[in-house]
Amino acid sequence: MSRASLAILSTENLLHNLQVIKAHAPNSRIIAMIKANAYGHGLRSTALRLAKYVYSLGVASIDEALALRRVGIKIPITLMEGVFEPDELLIAACENFHVVFHDQTQLQWLAKTSLPLPLTAWLKIDTGMGRLGFTLDQAPAAYEQLSSHPQIQQSIGLMSHFACADDIPHRLNQLQINHFNQFIQNKMGPKSLCNSAAIFAFADQHYDVIRPGIALYGVSPFMNVSAAALNLKPVMTLQTRLIAIKRIQKNETIGYDARFTCPDDMLIGVIAMGYGDGYPRTAQDGTPVLVNGVRCQLVGRISMDMMTVDLQAYPGAQVNDPVVLWGNGLPVEEVAQYTHQVPYDMLTAVQSRVKFHWTLYD
Ligand SMILES: Cc1ncc(COP(=O)(O)O)c(C=O)c1O
């Protein structure tokens, strides 16, 4: 039998989460954020499952967008960071990639380019995130430049991004909402402001297009609200098997750096999953895992290919028992609390040597 590290991906849960999101914003179209390999779930496979239910797919680069066209995805694909060099504008126009313009250099490239076909454009406004986008001072001129370009489709989309939507009372949220509302006054074209957290938190700011990412994958965007409370279900279950069981004597140590010293004679299980699979090396002693459905605790450092678990809670464990690291029965949000990480980086870190297996769909 080959190494058993496996990411089981639930089509049913992905589509369920999409329905939950749609129910929260019934009047908005959806750009499903599938950048970064669909948050670690697989770019193409995730896109193929979502494409017929959403308006567009959001990616970070033209390479990701072209990979989607190669597997037959026909819907618009949105380049969330726009183009990185002028020639990409030509490709975008031919391939119906919708392009975000967030700085002056991109507009200069556009001004010098003769496009083969009209291009759909979004203008990104920095309302307080301090990352991509035109400031409120620069935005009117940028909007003018885009609007007056003969090969840009009218009407231009207007987009901004929250910095703190997961922290609902944060003062920046209202400020960003005010800035966005101020800028969009009297402007035609689709508007878009909300990521996952904002979709749940700010129902009156959904506008024409919402941009869910993490919620699609069944993860709560909030620290203090569970995915279950939002009716989201995990898409990825990361699992493997026990490959050895050992009796370790009191006062002996486990693993690299001898981080864990056994307080008693202990039954220790060895699990075929490590940081080489993308499991966080930062996981502390006590991090939960499910051995055959029974909650046990990690002890000792995570190795490249293995980790070790205290089997006191499950003395009946057998070699080859299934182990869930996160997903069904063990939310990744909960595991994250033991790792100094967040679900976003944990999910995107899962490596290609883990076998990906999607459940069937119609
Ligand atoms: C511009 C933009 N919109 C939407 C999203 C989706 O965010 P989330 O995964 O929090 O829903 C992201 C993700 O980083 C983003 O950069």
PDBQT file of the ligand as one rigid body, heavy atoms in Angstrom, charges set to zero:
ROOT
HETATM    1  C1  LIG A 401      -9.441  41.311  -3.489  1.00  0.00    +0.000 C 
HETATM    2  C2  LIG A 401      -9.908  40.114  -2.757  1.00  0.00    +0.000 A 
HETATM    3  N1  LIG A 401     -11.217  39.853  -2.698  1.00  0.00    +0.000 NA
HETATM    4  C3  LIG A 401     -11.699  38.767  -2.045  1.00  0.00    +0.000 A 
HETATM    5  C4  LIG A 401     -10.837  37.899  -1.394  1.00  0.00    +0.000 A 
HETATM    6  C5  LIG A 401     -11.421  36.712  -0.653  1.00  0.00    +0.000 C 
HETATM    7  O1  LIG A 401     -11.187  36.843   0.710  1.00  0.00    +0.000 OA
HETATM    8  P1  LIG A 401     -11.742  35.744   1.743  1.00  0.00    +0.000 P 
HETATM    9  O2  LIG A 401     -10.963  34.513   1.473  1.00  0.00    +0.000 OA
HETATM   10  O3  LIG A 401     -11.422  36.318   3.078  1.00  0.00    +0.000 OA
HETATM   11  O4  LIG A 401     -13.180  35.597   1.459  1.00  0.00    +0.000 OA
HETATM   12  C6  LIG A 401      -9.472  38.144  -1.417  1.00  0.00    +0.000 A 
HETATM   13  C7  LIG A 401      -8.563  37.225  -0.711  1.00  0.00    +0.000 C 
HETATM   14  O5  LIG A 401      -7.490  37.494  -0.320  1.00  0.00    +0.000 OA
HETATM   15  C8  LIG A 401      -8.984  39.276  -2.112  1.00  0.00    +0.000 A 
HETATM   16  O6  LIG A 401      -7.691  39.568  -2.161  1.00  0.00    +0.000 OA
ENDROOT
TORSDOF 0
